[in-house]
Amino acid sequence: MVHVVFSASEKGSLRVALSGPGGAAAVAVIGGTGGPLSRLTAKREAARQKQRAAGALPMEGTPADVLCLPLALSVGDISEAEPGEKRKKELAGLWAMSPAENEEFAEKMLEESRHALETLRRRAGSGETVRVWQSPGADAACGIRFLAAWLRPLGFDKLTVERVRLPEFEARADGTAVQYDGWGEVEPHHWAALADPEPLPAPVLNALAGEWAMLQAKSAPLRAVVNGRVVSVFEDFYDGFVLEALRAQPDRFREAQAIGKLLATLRPGVSDGFAAKRMEALVQKGLLEEVEDPRPGRPVYDRVLRKKGI
């Protein structure tokens, strides 16, 4: 079986899930002193994670079976038949670091995707089941449609493809309900319990590929999920939410804080990199003014802005 995901966080979590009971466990202590107490806290949390993993349901496959397509296909030009220089440019624009770091990131994501697609072509063509883990956001909705179009030359009737949608809520034994924005937020030992695979027969795959062809024909600046459908929209589609988040800020504010509130409002919706691009558009329009550069090593949206007409 081949597992397909659409983000690095999903890839990491699923690979841990597939490592089996007692598999990889890592704990980061943010803001700690690094002393004995911090190390003890991390050790105890790692032990709890291993205990939870030991009780997880088994899953088919190994970490090596996870293929990632981190292409952010909801954003930018999608006219290319396969990911190339245009997609690389869009990915670089979403990373929000220095130009050199943006270029390096985009190249890495593109190469990973190309390798994943070639592996997928080979393994799906040899009869292996393809299981696609779909989060509720636009990137995954575009991703599965792109994937269907990519698989079409192999012959849908010859393929076995499953889709696993992320449930709206997870009901837990303690009486609480948990809502996730994407599979990347799901703890590794919960993946199997939330999985409810549905087969995607040839007519459905053909329909998904057809929808991707229509989206490609428009190649709009942005795609969004509206009333359950993937539609082409203008780049400023989310600007009303951006302005609302900005109005809640003081006259002088750190951009990252406003983006954090925006992402919480639009969950699941846009990435921090896309939100930063929309903030920059408002700077260019004269509605915001940069008054302090980002701190060294931080993203471009670490800067301090001042409102001028909001």
Secondary structure, 3 states (H helix, E strand, C coil): CEEEECCHHHHHHHHHHCCCCCCCCCCCCCCCCCCHHHHHHHHHHHHHHHHHHHCCCCCCCCHHHEEECCCCCCECCCCCCCCCHHHHHHHHHHHCCCHHHHHHHHHHHHHHHHHHHHHHHHHHHCCCCEEEEECCCHHHHHHHHHHHHHHHHHCHHHCCEEEEECCCCEECCCCCEECCCCHHHCCHHHHHHHCCCEECCHHHHHHHHHHHHHHHHHCCCEEEEECCEEEEECCCCCHHHHHHHHHCCCCEEEHHHHHHHHHHHCCCCCCHHHHHHHHHHHHHCCCEEEEECCCCCCCHHHCEEEECCC
